Amino acid sequence: MIADSVSIRDSMEGVKAFFEKRQPNFKATLENDAPPSFPWWTDIDFGRKPKASKPKL
């Protein structure tokens, strides 16, 4: 994930803004510019939890 972040187009803007001592103007979005390794997790289906049953006594 860290290695992929080097190629993000906003990384150069961040470096330039730092050296020019200004606020960065980031334009990348996660939907359009996510690294190839994103998402790195697998979704887990937890389903619905069963309702607690009432005592029979």
Biopython code that builds the backbone (N, CA, C, O; Angstrom):
import numpy as np
from Bio.PDB.StructureBuilder import StructureBuilder

atoms = [
    (1, "MET", "N", (0.829, -1.185, 0.000)),
    (1, "MET", "CA", (0.000, 0.000, 0.000)),
    (1, "MET", "C", (0.877, 1.253, 0.000)),
    (1, "MET", "O", (0.588, 2.209, -0.719)),
    (2, "ILE", "N", (1.925, 1.254, 0.786)),
    (2, "ILE", "CA", (2.800, 2.427, 0.835)),
    (2, "ILE", "C", (3.543, 2.587, -0.488)),
    (2, "ILE", "O", (3.703, 3.706, -0.976)),
    (3, "ALA", "N", (3.997, 1.480, -1.071)),
    (3, "ALA", "CA", (4.700, 1.561, -2.351)),
    (3, "ALA", "C", (3.785, 2.078, -3.445)),
    (3, "ALA", "O", (4.235, 2.810, -4.326)),
    (4, "ASP", "N", (2.515, 1.717, -3.408)),
    (4, "ASP", "CA", (1.562, 2.193, -4.407)),
    (4, "ASP", "C", (1.262, 3.673, -4.253)),
    (4, "ASP", "O", (0.922, 4.337, -5.233)),
    (5, "SER", "N", (1.380, 4.200, -3.046)),
    (5, "SER", "CA", (1.032, 5.601, -2.823)),
    (5, "SER", "C", (2.029, 6.559, -3.464)),
    (5, "SER", "O", (1.723, 7.739, -3.635)),
    (6, "VAL", "N", (3.207, 6.076, -3.819)),
    (6, "VAL", "CA", (4.201, 6.934, -4.458)),
    (6, "VAL", "C", (3.732, 7.353, -5.843)),
    (6, "VAL", "O", (4.060, 8.447, -6.304)),
    (7, "SER", "N", (2.973, 6.501, -6.508)),
    (7, "SER", "CA", (2.551, 6.795, -7.868)),
    (7, "SER", "C", (1.259, 7.601, -7.938)),
    (7, "SER", "O", (0.827, 7.955, -9.035)),
    (8, "ILE", "N", (0.644, 7.897, -6.828)),
    (8, "ILE", "CA", (-0.590, 8.668, -6.827)),
    (8, "ILE", "C", (-0.281, 10.087, -7.296)),
    (8, "ILE", "O", (0.733, 10.671, -6.914)),
    (9, "ARG", "N", (-1.171, 10.636, -8.133)),
    (9, "ARG", "CA", (-0.889, 11.954, -8.710)),
    (9, "ARG", "C", (-0.811, 13.059, -7.668)),
    (9, "ARG", "O", (-0.158, 14.076, -7.903)),
    (10, "ASP", "N", (-1.452, 12.887, -6.538)),
    (10, "ASP", "CA", (-1.396, 13.917, -5.500)),
    (10, "ASP", "C", (-0.082, 13.911, -4.730)),
    (10, "ASP", "O", (0.210, 14.865, -4.009)),
    (11, "SER", "N", (0.708, 12.862, -4.869)),
    (11, "SER", "CA", (1.961, 12.825, -4.112)),
    (11, "SER", "C", (2.912, 13.927, -4.574)),
    (11, "SER", "O", (3.585, 14.543, -3.748)),
    (12, "MET", "N", (2.977, 14.181, -5.868)),
    (12, "MET", "CA", (3.836, 15.259, -6.367)),
    (12, "MET", "C", (3.319, 16.623, -5.928)),
    (12, "MET", "O", (4.110, 17.517, -5.627)),
    (13, "GLU", "N", (2.005, 16.791, -5.888)),
    (13, "GLU", "CA", (1.429, 18.058, -5.420)),
    (13, "GLU", "C", (1.790, 18.290, -3.960)),
    (13, "GLU", "O", (2.078, 19.420, -3.566)),
    (14, "GLY", "N", (1.777, 17.243, -3.161)),
    (14, "GLY", "CA", (2.146, 17.374, -1.753)),
    (14, "GLY", "C", (3.588, 17.804, -1.571)),
    (14, "GLY", "O", (3.890, 18.649, -0.729)),
    (15, "VAL", "N", (4.479, 17.222, -2.360)),
    (15, "VAL", "CA", (5.902, 17.572, -2.277)),
    (15, "VAL", "C", (6.116, 19.015, -2.726)),
    (15, "VAL", "O", (6.823, 19.778, -2.068)),
    (16, "LYS", "N", (5.497, 19.388, -3.860)),
    (16, "LYS", "CA", (5.651, 20.760, -4.364)),
    (16, "LYS", "C", (5.114, 21.779, -3.359)),
    (16, "LYS", "O", (5.747, 22.805, -3.113)),
    (17, "ALA", "N", (3.956, 21.494, -2.786)),
    (17, "ALA", "CA", (3.364, 22.418, -1.820)),
    (17, "ALA", "C", (4.248, 22.562, -0.584)),
    (17, "ALA", "O", (4.367, 23.651, -0.023)),
    (18, "PHE", "N", (4.861, 21.469, -0.167)),
    (18, "PHE", "CA", (5.743, 21.520, 0.995)),
    (18, "PHE", "C", (6.930, 22.447, 0.738)),
    (18, "PHE", "O", (7.241, 23.307, 1.562)),
    (19, "PHE", "N", (7.584, 22.272, -0.394)),
    (19, "PHE", "CA", (8.757, 23.091, -0.693)),
    (19, "PHE", "C", (8.393, 24.539, -0.999)),
    (19, "PHE", "O", (9.198, 25.443, -0.772)),
    (20, "GLU", "N", (7.184, 24.764, -1.513)),
    (20, "GLU", "CA", (6.739, 26.131, -1.787)),
    (20, "GLU", "C", (6.062, 26.760, -0.566)),
    (20, "GLU", "O", (5.619, 27.908, -0.617)),
    (21, "LYS", "N", (5.986, 26.008, 0.519)),
    (21, "LYS", "CA", (5.397, 26.459, 1.785)),
    (21, "LYS", "C", (3.979, 26.992, 1.591)),
    (21, "LYS", "O", (3.647, 28.101, 2.009)),
    (22, "ARG", "N", (3.160, 26.172, 0.948)),
    (22, "ARG", "CA", (1.763, 26.522, 0.717)),
    (22, "ARG", "C", (0.898, 25.297, 1.007)),
    (22, "ARG", "O", (1.402, 24.182, 1.133)),
    (23, "GLN", "N", (-0.385, 25.518, 1.107)),
    (23, "GLN", "CA", (-1.313, 24.408, 1.318)),
    (23, "GLN", "C", (-1.423, 23.602, 0.023)),
    (23, "GLN", "O", (-1.502, 24.189, -1.056)),
    (24, "PRO", "N", (-1.429, 22.278, 0.108)),
    (24, "PRO", "CA", (-1.566, 21.467, -1.107)),
    (24, "PRO", "C", (-2.982, 21.542, -1.669)),
    (24, "PRO", "O", (-3.950, 21.736, -0.933)),
    (25, "ASN", "N", (-3.082, 21.388, -2.968)),
    (25, "ASN", "CA", (-4.367, 21.375, -3.651)),
    (25, "ASN", "C", (-4.579, 19.966, -4.216)),
    (25, "ASN", "O", (-4.368, 19.724, -5.405)),
    (26, "PHE", "N", (-4.995, 19.048, -3.351)),
    (26, "PHE", "CA", (-5.183, 17.659, -3.750)),
    (26, "PHE", "C", (-6.466, 17.510, -4.554)),
    (26, "PHE", "O", (-7.502, 18.053, -4.171)),
    (27, "LYS", "N", (-6.409, 16.780, -5.666)),
    (27, "LYS", "CA", (-7.576, 16.592, -6.520)),
    (27, "LYS", "C", (-7.940, 15.128, -6.717)),
    (27, "LYS", "O", (-8.993, 14.834, -7.282)),
    (28, "ALA", "N", (-7.114, 14.218, -6.276)),
    (28, "ALA", "CA", (-7.391, 12.793, -6.464)),
    (28, "ALA", "C", (-8.555, 12.358, -5.575)),
    (28, "ALA", "O", (-8.781, 12.921, -4.504)),
    (29, "THR", "N", (-9.284, 11.354, -6.038)),
    (29, "THR", "CA", (-10.370, 10.772, -5.256)),
    (29, "THR", "C", (-10.117, 9.285, -5.106)),
    (29, "THR", "O", (-9.448, 8.677, -5.942)),
    (30, "LEU", "N", (-10.637, 8.709, -4.065)),
    (30, "LEU", "CA", (-10.449, 7.286, -3.828)),
    (30, "LEU", "C", (-11.118, 6.460, -4.921)),
    (30, "LEU", "O", (-10.593, 5.422, -5.323)),
    (31, "GLU", "N", (-12.271, 6.914, -5.401)),
    (31, "GLU", "CA", (-12.993, 6.169, -6.425)),
    (31, "GLU", "C", (-12.210, 6.096, -7.736)),
    (31, "GLU", "O", (-12.210, 5.056, -8.395)),
    (32, "ASN", "N", (-11.544, 7.182, -8.121)),
    (32, "ASN", "CA", (-10.859, 7.238, -9.415)),
    (32, "ASN", "C", (-9.365, 6.960, -9.342)),
    (32, "ASN", "O", (-8.785, 6.509, -10.330)),
    (33, "ASP", "N", (-8.731, 7.210, -8.221)),
    (33, "ASP", "CA", (-7.276, 7.159, -8.144)),
    (33, "ASP", "C", (-6.743, 6.211, -7.076)),
    (33, "ASP", "O", (-5.607, 6.366, -6.629)),
    (34, "ALA", "N", (-7.529, 5.251, -6.668)),
    (34, "ALA", "CA", (-7.075, 4.311, -5.637)),
    (34, "ALA", "C", (-5.936, 3.450, -6.180)),
    (34, "ALA", "O", (-5.933, 3.115, -7.364)),
    (35, "PRO", "N", (-4.978, 3.091, -5.345)),
    (35, "PRO", "CA", (-3.891, 2.218, -5.793)),
    (35, "PRO", "C", (-4.428, 0.827, -6.127)),
    (35, "PRO", "O", (-5.486, 0.443, -5.631)),
    (36, "PRO", "N", (-3.718, 0.070, -6.958)),
    (36, "PRO", "CA", (-4.195, -1.260, -7.363)),
    (36, "PRO", "C", (-4.393, -2.227, -6.196)),
    (36, "PRO", "O", (-5.189, -3.160, -6.298)),
    (37, "SER", "N", (-3.693, -2.018, -5.111)),
    (37, "SER", "CA", (-3.810, -2.942, -3.975)),
    (37, "SER", "C", (-4.984, -2.606, -3.065)),
    (37, "SER", "O", (-5.152, -3.257, -2.034)),
    (38, "PHE", "N", (-5.802, -1.614, -3.406)),
    (38, "PHE", "CA", (-6.944, -1.227, -2.579)),
    (38, "PHE", "C", (-8.188, -1.884, -3.119)),
    (38, "PHE", "O", (-8.371, -1.857, -4.336)),
    (39, "PRO", "N", (-9.042, -2.458, -2.344)),
    (39, "PRO", "CA", (-8.915, -2.720, -0.915)),
    (39, "PRO", "C", (-8.070, -3.967, -0.676)),
    (39, "PRO", "O", (-8.098, -4.900, -1.479)),
    (40, "TRP", "N", (-7.341, -3.986, 0.393)),
    (40, "TRP", "CA", (-6.459, -5.106, 0.707)),
    (40, "TRP", "C", (-7.116, -6.101, 1.644)),
    (40, "TRP", "O", (-6.504, -7.118, 1.971)),
    (41, "TRP", "N", (-8.324, -5.850, 2.081)),
    (41, "TRP", "CA", (-9.030, -6.742, 2.987)),
    (41, "TRP", "C", (-10.153, -7.451, 2.237)),
    (41, "TRP", "O", (-10.537, -7.047, 1.140)),
    (42, "THR", "N", (-10.666, -8.501, 2.839)),
    (42, "THR", "CA", (-11.827, -9.191, 2.283)),
    (42, "THR", "C", (-13.019, -8.901, 3.175)),
    (42, "THR", "O", (-12.898, -8.854, 4.399)),
    (43, "ASP", "N", (-14.164, -8.708, 2.554)),
    (43, "ASP", "CA", (-15.375, -8.421, 3.316)),
    (43, "ASP", "C", (-15.841, -9.666, 4.059)),
    (43, "ASP", "O", (-15.717, -10.785, 3.560)),
    (44, "ILE", "N", (-16.370, -9.463, 5.241)),
    (44, "ILE", "CA", (-16.881, -10.549, 6.070)),
    (44, "ILE", "C", (-18.369, -10.334, 6.258)),
    (44, "ILE", "O", (-18.806, -9.244, 6.627)),
    (45, "ASP", "N", (-19.152, -11.380, 6.002)),
    (45, "ASP", "CA", (-20.594, -11.296, 6.187)),
    (45, "ASP", "C", (-20.917, -11.799, 7.587)),
    (45, "ASP", "O", (-20.808, -12.993, 7.868)),
    (46, "PHE", "N", (-21.309, -10.893, 8.453)),
    (46, "PHE", "CA", (-21.647, -11.259, 9.817)),
    (46, "PHE", "C", (-23.093, -11.710, 9.938)),
    (46, "PHE", "O", (-23.466, -12.336, 10.930)),
    (47, "GLY", "N", (-23.897, -11.404, 8.957)),
    (47, "GLY", "CA", (-25.301, -11.781, 9.007)),
    (47, "GLY", "C", (-26.021, -11.068, 10.137)),
    (47, "GLY", "O", (-25.500, -10.112, 10.711)),
    (48, "ARG", "N", (-27.196, -11.527, 10.446)),
    (48, "ARG", "CA", (-27.965, -10.932, 11.540)),
    (48, "ARG", "C", (-27.767, -11.757, 12.796)),
    (48, "ARG", "O", (-27.687, -12.984, 12.742)),
    (49, "LYS", "N", (-27.691, -11.085, 13.906)),
    (49, "LYS", "CA", (-27.572, -11.784, 15.180)),
    (49, "LYS", "C", (-28.950, -12.299, 15.582)),
    (49, "LYS", "O", (-29.944, -11.596, 15.402)),
    (50, "PRO", "N", (-29.025, -13.512, 16.123)),
    (50, "PRO", "CA", (-30.330, -14.020, 16.560)),
    (50, "PRO", "C", (-30.840, -13.235, 17.765)),
    (50, "PRO", "O", (-30.063, -12.768, 18.598)),
    (51, "LYS", "N", (-32.146, -13.104, 17.835)),
    (51, "LYS", "CA", (-32.746, -12.407, 18.970)),
    (51, "LYS", "C", (-32.634, -13.281, 20.208)),
    (51, "LYS", "O", (-32.689, -14.508, 20.125)),
    (52, "ALA", "N", (-32.478, -12.645, 21.339)),
    (52, "ALA", "CA", (-32.398, -13.386, 22.600)),
    (52, "ALA", "C", (-33.761, -13.995, 22.896)),
    (52, "ALA", "O", (-34.791, -13.334, 22.766)),
    (53, "SER", "N", (-33.755, -15.254, 23.293)),
    (53, "SER", "CA", (-35.029, -15.908, 23.611)),
    (53, "SER", "C", (-35.402, -15.639, 25.066)),
    (53, "SER", "O", (-34.540, -15.433, 25.921)),
    (54, "LYS", "N", (-36.686, -15.646, 25.319)),
    (54, "LYS", "CA", (-37.178, -15.419, 26.676)),
    (54, "LYS", "C", (-37.062, -16.716, 27.466)),
    (54, "LYS", "O", (-37.180, -17.801, 26.896)),
    (55, "PRO", "N", (-36.831, -16.614, 28.771)),
    (55, "PRO", "CA", (-36.779, -17.835, 29.588)),
    (55, "PRO", "C", (-38.142, -18.531, 29.586)),
    (55, "PRO", "O", (-39.181, -17.873, 29.546)),
    (56, "LYS", "N", (-38.130, -19.851, 29.628)),
    (56, "LYS", "CA", (-39.369, -20.622, 29.555)),
    (56, "LYS", "C", (-40.040, -20.788, 30.904)),
    (56, "LYS", "O", (-41.161, -21.292, 30.969)),
    (57, "LEU", "N", (-39.406, -20.389, 31.954)),
    (57, "LEU", "CA", (-40.021, -20.527, 33.276)),
    (57, "LEU", "C", (-40.755, -19.311, 33.686)),
    (57, "LEU", "O", (-41.327, -19.273, 34.775)),
]
sb = StructureBuilder()
sb.init_structure("model")
sb.init_model(0)
sb.init_chain("A")
sb.init_seg("    ")
for serial, (resi, resn, name, xyz) in enumerate(atoms, 1):
    if name == "N":
        sb.init_residue(resn, " ", resi, " ")
    sb.init_atom(name, np.array(xyz, "f"), 0.0, 1.0, " ", f" {name:<3s}", serial, name[0])
structure = sb.get_structure()
